[in-house]
């Protein structure tokens, strides 16, 4: 059975906690996924932008990633 849950979490973090602003997106995702798992919710699919650290992290977690259409279009628009 397919179930879709939209979750919004407010996570307070500072860039100096994770080694700079570039790493904040990945750390925020990790914290959100940890929160979901601690509440017995498994994530099988997720929609994100094309951030390289996020791509690698999701591959390692065996979570299937789909790209946000706006971010995808933004990346290919200069070449069309």
Residue pairs with C-beta under 8 A, 6 or more apart in sequence:
5 41
7 32
7 36
9 31
9 32
9 35
11 28
11 31
11 32
13 24
13 27
13 28
13 31
15 21
15 23
15 24
17 27
18 24
18 26
18 27
22 53
23 53
25 51
25 53
25 54
26 51
26 53
26 54
26 57
29 48
29 54
29 57
30 57
33 43
33 61
33 63
36 42
36 43
37 43
43 63
44 63
44 64
45 63
45 64
45 65
45 66
46 58
46 63
46 64
46 65
46 66
47 65
47 66
47 67
47 68
48 54
48 58
48 65
48 66
48 67
48 68
49 67
49 68
49 71
50 67
50 71
50 72
50 75
54 65
55 65
58 64
58 65
59 65
